[in-house]
Amino acid sequence: MNQVPAIKLNNGTLMPQLGYGVWQVPDAEAERAVGTALEAGYRSIDTAAIYGNERGTGKAVAASGLPREELFVTTKLWNGPKQTWGRDAVLRAFDDSLAKLGLDHVDLYLIHWPRPMRDDFVAIWKTFEEIAASGRAKAVGVSNFRTEDLDRIAAESSLVPAVNQVELHPLHPQAALRAEHAARGIVTEAWSPLGQGKELLTLPAVTAMAEAHGRSAAQVVLRWHLQHGNVVIPKSVTPARIRENLDVFGFELDATETAALDALGAGAAARRIGPDPAEFDV
């Protein structure tokens, strides 16, 4: 079994640096996919209310027979549709996620999007403070938040998010935001760490490194993330690829290789593949 290093969050909670994401995995398939990941050695699972697969994820966790303290389970509040989320609504959503997962606590609970045009994420965060204090979430954090959103929380709350989960890959490296996180004591977690589709994984800079190390292109990109200190949650439903994505601890990229991947995000190929958090709303 691979020994995945742990990252210490700002409240002392330990989070595996590499986990398994279940975005776009149908609930009917989630139990098998998550079960495969747990058998392969993953101990961190990332789901969300909007993914619709918390039940399947929870079934896999229960069927694994693994001690709860060995697992790190993340889920997220889907703060939509177009409405203002009050305290009771947030608590009901959290209770619903726990019930679907079949758990009495999660290790990390995130606000899924800032949706700054609604101006309600600070109020939501106040309820997250309560959830954290109750112990039903070992840590709380945010997802897709910009620097200005983090500023709002800092101005109105003493609780610093433990994690900000954002789109991050060599074509969208988020260097400035990662620096902000480091200064604030927030862990950077990457969603879509391999980009989307095959574009990133077929770039000559990536494939040349893969050949040089005798590794896959995906393993090279995941290694880039790990060496930058990012938490990563690659997603696949293919058993061989699930195992391959975990096997990234037997090699290292040198400084020249890391710089070459860094440079991809400064070139013409640089792009965001997901929604812009400044504009995204439902």
SVG drawing of the C-alpha trace seen along z (x, -y; Angstrom):
<svg xmlns="http://www.w3.org/2000/svg" viewBox="-35 -43 51 48">
<polyline fill="none" stroke="black" stroke-width="0.4" points="0.0,0.0 1.3,-3.5 2.0,-5.7 0.2,-9.0 1.7,-11.9 -0.6,-13.9 -1.1,-17.7 -1.8,-19.3 -4.7,-21.7 -4.8,-24.9 -6.8,-23.3 -4.3,-20.3 -6.5,-17.9 -4.4,-15.6 -5.6,-15.3 -4.2,-12.9 -2.5,-14.8 -3.9,-12.5 -7.5,-11.5 -10.2,-10.1 -12.8,-12.4 -16.3,-11.2 -17.5,-14.2 -19.7,-12.9 -19.8,-9.3 -23.5,-8.2 -24.7,-7.1 -25.4,-3.6 -21.7,-3.3 -20.2,-5.2 -20.2,-2.2 -18.1,-0.1 -15.8,-3.0 -15.2,-4.2 -14.8,-0.6 -12.1,-0.1 -10.3,-3.2 -10.4,-2.2 -9.1,1.3 -6.3,-0.3 -5.2,-2.3 -7.0,-5.7 -8.2,-6.9 -9.6,-10.3 -12.8,-10.5 -14.3,-13.8 -18.0,-14.1 -20.6,-16.8 -24.4,-17.2 -24.7,-18.3 -22.9,-15.2 -25.9,-13.1 -23.6,-10.2 -23.3,-10.6 -25.4,-7.4 -23.2,-5.3 -20.1,-6.8 -21.4,-6.1 -22.2,-2.5 -18.7,-1.9 -17.2,-3.4 -19.5,-1.1 -18.7,2.0 -14.9,1.4 -14.7,2.4 -12.0,-0.2 -11.9,-2.0 -13.6,-5.4 -10.5,-7.1 -8.5,-5.9 -10.8,-7.6 -11.1,-11.3 -14.5,-12.1 -15.2,-15.5 -18.6,-16.7 -19.9,-20.2 -22.9,-22.4 -24.6,-23.1 -25.6,-26.7 -28.3,-26.9 -30.7,-27.4 -31.2,-31.1 -32.1,-31.8 -30.5,-33.2 -29.2,-30.4 -30.2,-31.0 -28.8,-29.1 -31.6,-26.5 -31.3,-25.7 -27.5,-25.1 -28.0,-22.9 -30.7,-20.9 -28.4,-20.4 -25.6,-19.3 -27.8,-16.8 -29.1,-15.5 -25.5,-14.9 -24.6,-13.1 -27.7,-10.9 -27.0,-10.0 -23.3,-9.2 -24.4,-7.1 -21.9,-9.0 -22.1,-10.9 -19.4,-13.3 -17.4,-14.3 -13.7,-15.3 -14.2,-18.3 -17.2,-20.3 -17.0,-23.0 -19.1,-25.8 -19.2,-24.8 -19.2,-28.2 -18.9,-31.8 -21.6,-33.2 -20.6,-36.8 -23.6,-38.3 -25.8,-36.9 -23.8,-38.3 -24.6,-35.4 -21.5,-33.3 -20.4,-35.1 -23.7,-34.2 -23.3,-30.7 -19.8,-30.6 -21.2,-31.7 -23.2,-28.5 -20.1,-26.5 -18.5,-27.9 -21.3,-26.2 -20.8,-23.0 -17.1,-23.0 -17.6,-23.8 -20.1,-20.8 -17.4,-18.4 -19.7,-17.0 -17.2,-18.3 -13.6,-18.0 -12.7,-20.9 -14.6,-23.4 -13.5,-25.2 -14.5,-26.7 -14.3,-25.9 -13.8,-28.2 -13.3,-31.2 -11.2,-34.2 -8.9,-36.3 -11.6,-39.0 -14.0,-36.3 -11.4,-35.1 -10.9,-38.8 -14.6,-39.0 -14.5,-36.0 -11.3,-37.2 -13.0,-40.6 -16.1,-39.1 -15.0,-35.8 -12.1,-34.6 -12.3,-31.1 -9.9,-30.7 -11.0,-28.2 -8.9,-25.1 -9.0,-24.4 -9.9,-26.2 -10.7,-23.7 -10.2,-25.3 -9.7,-24.5 -5.9,-24.0 -3.7,-22.3 -0.6,-23.3 -2.8,-25.2 -4.5,-27.1 -1.8,-27.1 -3.3,-29.7 0.1,-30.9 -1.2,-34.1 -4.0,-32.4 -1.8,-29.6 0.5,-32.3 -2.4,-33.9 -3.4,-30.5 0.1,-29.9 0.1,-33.4 -3.3,-32.8 -2.7,-29.2 -5.2,-27.7 -4.4,-24.4 -4.8,-24.5 -6.8,-21.6 -7.0,-21.0 -10.1,-19.9 -9.7,-18.7 -6.0,-18.3 -5.4,-16.7 -7.4,-19.2 -10.3,-18.0 -10.1,-15.5 -6.7,-14.7 -5.4,-18.1 -3.0,-18.6 -1.9,-15.0 -0.9,-15.1 1.2,-18.2 4.8,-17.5 6.3,-18.9 4.2,-16.5 4.6,-13.4 8.4,-13.9 8.6,-13.9 6.4,-10.8 8.7,-9.0 11.8,-10.1 10.5,-8.8 8.8,-5.7 5.5,-7.0 2.1,-8.0 1.4,-11.7 -1.2,-11.7 1.3,-10.5 3.7,-13.3 1.0,-16.0 0.0,-14.6 3.6,-14.6 3.8,-18.3 0.9,-19.0 2.3,-17.1 5.7,-18.8 3.9,-22.2 2.2,-21.1 -1.3,-20.9 -3.9,-18.3 -5.2,-16.5 -8.4,-14.4 -8.1,-12.8 -11.2,-11.0 -11.5,-7.9 -13.9,-4.9 -11.3,-2.7 -9.7,-0.4 -6.3,-0.4 -6.3,-4.2 -7.5,-4.5 -4.5,-2.5 -2.1,-4.3 -3.1,-7.7 -2.1,-6.6 1.3,-5.3 3.1,-8.7 5.5,-8.4 8.4,-6.5 9.8,-9.4 10.3,-13.1 10.4,-15.9 13.6,-18.0 13.5,-21.8 13.8,-22.2 10.8,-19.8 8.7,-21.6 9.5,-24.9 8.6,-23.6 5.1,-22.6 4.7,-25.9 5.4,-27.7 2.4,-26.0 0.1,-28.2 1.8,-31.4 1.5,-30.5 -1.1,-30.7 -2.6,-27.3 -3.4,-28.7 -7.1,-28.6 -9.8,-28.0 -12.0,-25.0 -14.6,-25.5 -16.9,-28.4 -15.5,-31.7 -16.3,-32.0 -16.9,-35.8 -19.8,-35.0 -21.1,-31.5 -24.6,-31.3 -27.6,-28.9"/>
</svg>
